[in-house]
Amino acid sequence: MVNKSVKLYRGLQGVYFDRTRTTFIDGSNGILEYRGYNIHDLAEKSTFEEVSYLLLHGDLPNRQQLDTFNDSLKEARNLPAQIFSIIDEIKNSHPMDVLRTAVSALASFDEDRENDTVEGAIKKGIRLTSQVPTIVMAHHNIRNGNPPIEPNQNLNHAGNFLYMLNGKIPSQQTINLMDKDFILHADHGSNASAFTARVVASTNADLHGAITAGIAALSGPSHGGAAENVMQMAKEIESPEKAEGYVKTLLANRERVMGFGHRVYRSEDPRARHLKEGVKRLSAEVGQPHWYQILEAVQKAMSPYSRRGIHVNVDFFAGVIYYLSGIPQDLFVPIFAVGRIPGWVIQVIEQYEHNILIRPLLHYTGERERTYIPLKDRV
Ligand SMILES: CC(C)(COP(=O)(O)OP(=O)(O)OC[C@H]1O[C@@H](n2cnc3c(N)ncnc32)[C@H](O)[C@@H]1OP(=O)(O)O)[C@@H](O)C(=O)NCCC(=O)NCCS
């Protein structure tokens, strides 16, 4: 029976459940800051390595701190042999399922597995930041019958990730764009995957367990899958002239246009503009400008909806960037995970530092006080 005096917050929409010193989001005004630094400054001037340091340690690194941090990241790029064997055993599964399983298995091999201090969690987090890209690309090669490609220590995080796809050194422009994409995805408050990771951490379970659960939450289409769906949509639209009709049909059928709308942003998603510029340049560089033109035409067709708070989001442009970088569609969600590791790690650490078991209530609306009937008497 529904008790009208119970105030329900379905989906925990609009509920603050704790405090954070990591990421500030103002959804009404389209503002995003990591540790107080505006996302526009970070996207334009910084690198993923710097941003990871910033998230994990609270301040931007100086030269020496960054060099040491980079060395730790590079040192951790390889995987224990057993992880390659596990990937091989399950190579026909979806890349997100493989990633989830491999990250969970990594817990058993981490040299700090017994170390449950904050320092231990940071060390594990740095290792995971480097191991996750290797897992994604090793799986991709193994499933295609090829040996995994050794990490290239001359390349930065984004460059090495792209290199491990096929052993080719990508153009500097493609590396810079992937680097920017990782920066823009590095953290985003209490989204479903970060919240999931915090729930696991709230029981004092280990970091690998919390990140494994975060990966599981990200794998669902309402969270991580939009970039893939936008690419699918762009392929179906085929040419800019068909975009308006396509969008109108979707909306007439009360279907959602992928890459638009956001639970928190009711104005511009501040991350989107940085990737828009990238799609424009990249699609011109590879001689396929129609991809940018299709997205632009969809954005134009959706412009009347901005009055209702439905704006373009970061995933709208990400999919085409991945596609033009030669990345297969089912690796789009894993790319999101590659960028998000530092964010998950620091949120789990915040949870440990000021922990409280996350245990909300459910309002019971089923039957009550039923009479138990023995099995032999049930019809
Ligand atoms: C992200 C998303 C799940 C947020 O959902 P939400 O906060 O629950 O938004 P709501 O479901 O309250 O939507 C409010 C209204 O806007 C509409 N709307 C929201 N996103 C829309 C979209 N992408 N296309 C068309 N209409 C949309 C809803 O249909 C709803 O209309 P109604 O009030 O007439 O029923 C949703 O916008 C969506 O599905 N977007 C497409 C997928 C996507 O790009 N996800 C990536 C997010 S980074």
The ligand as an ORCA input file, in Angstrom:
! r2SCAN-3c Opt
* xyz 0 1
  C      20.551     11.995    -20.488
  C      19.078     11.725    -20.207
  C      18.920     10.250    -19.794
  C      18.630     12.648    -19.078
  O      17.340     12.281    -18.758
  P      16.460     12.984    -17.647
  O      17.214     13.936    -16.821
  O      15.789     11.891    -16.933
  O      15.493     13.859    -18.561
  P      13.969     13.669    -18.610
  O      13.676     12.224    -18.896
  O      13.397     14.253    -17.371
  O      13.556     14.535    -19.869
  C      12.763     15.670    -19.754
  C      12.032     15.902    -21.055
  O      12.967     16.136    -22.088
  C      12.839     15.172    -23.119
  N      14.175     14.773    -23.561
  C      15.245     14.566    -22.755
  N      16.292     14.186    -23.512
  C      15.874     14.165    -24.793
  C      16.492     13.840    -26.004
  N      17.766     13.470    -26.036
  N      15.783     13.903    -27.126
  C      14.495     14.293    -27.104
  N      13.826     14.611    -25.979
  C      14.526     14.544    -24.825
  C      12.104     13.990    -22.508
  O      11.424     13.252    -23.477
  C      11.215     14.678    -21.525
  O      10.113     15.175    -22.235
  P       8.632     15.128    -21.577
  O       8.741     15.995    -20.355
  O       7.744     15.666    -22.657
  O       8.380     13.679    -21.249
  C      18.211     12.008    -21.457
  O      18.343     13.372    -21.805
  C      18.569     11.119    -22.649
  O      18.062     10.004    -22.733
  N      19.434     11.636    -23.583
  C      19.842     10.840    -24.713
  C      20.986      9.920    -24.331
  C      22.277     10.652    -24.062
  O      22.716     11.477    -24.850
  N      22.922     10.305    -22.931
  C      24.207     10.845    -22.574
  C      24.127     11.761    -21.421
  S      25.712     12.521    -21.122
*
